[in-house]
Amino acid sequence: MLKPQFVFDNITDVSLEFLQKNSIKGLLVDVDNTLTTAHASGVLKKGVDAWLEEIKANKPVAVDEKAEQYREAGISEKEID
C-alpha cells in the first residue's frame, strides 16, 4: 500500500528542486483531479502542461489511468514514458 509522505494543494507545487532535495527519483500521478480539473474531465489544470514537461525532462513520470483517459486529457502514453 502506498502512503504519501508529502501533501500538496496542487501538483504544480511539486517543484523539480523539491524532488531533487528529497531524493525523489520519479512520480506516479493520477489524471483525475490531479492533472485535470474536477468537473471538466480532459481539461488540464492551469500550468500542468508546462509543469509536466519540466518534470518529464528530468524525472520518470507514470500516470495511473487508462490510455483513453490520457488522450482525453491531452497526454499521450508516449509523452509520459
N, C-alpha and C positions, 0 to 999 in steps of 0.2 A: 504494500500500500504506500502510495506517495503522500508525503505530508509536507506542506510548504514551510520553508524556514523564513521566508520574507513575503510580505504582502504589500502590494502597490495598488493605488486607486486606478491607474491607467497603465496599460502595457508600455506606452511610450515613456513612462517614468523610469523604466528599467534601462539604464544607460550602459553603453559599452564599457565605460570606466568602472561602473558598479560591478559588472560581470567580471572584468579583469581583476579588480581589487579583491573580490571574493572567490577567485579561482574557479569561477563557473565556466565550464567548457562548452555548454550548449543549452538550448532551451526546448522544452516541449510545451506548446501552447495550443489552446482550443480556439477554434474560429468563432463560434457563437459567443457573443458578449465579451470577447477578449479582443479579437481583431475587427469584428463587425459591431455595428450598433445593435442595441437590444430589440428595437422594433422594426428595423429595416434590414432583414437578412440579406446578405450580399453586398451591403454598403460598408466599406471600410471606415473605421473611425478616423477622425481628423488626425493627420500626422502618422498614421500607421504605415502607409506605403513607404515613406522616407525612412521611418524607424526600422522597418523590416529589411530594407535594402542595406542600411548601415550595419545592422546586426548580422545579416546573412553573409556580408563581405568578410566578417571576422570570426563568426562562431557558427557551428551547426545549429539549424533550427528545424524542428519537426513539428508539424501541425497535426493535431489529433482530430481529424474529421474525415468524412468521405470525399472522394475526388470530385464528385458532383458539387458538393458544398464549397470546395476550393474554387472551382470555376465560377460559381455564383458570387463569390467574394472577390473575384478578380485575381486570384492567386493560383498559379499553375503548380502542379506537383513538381515539375522541373525546377521552378523557382525556389522551392523550399529545400531541395537536396543540397 
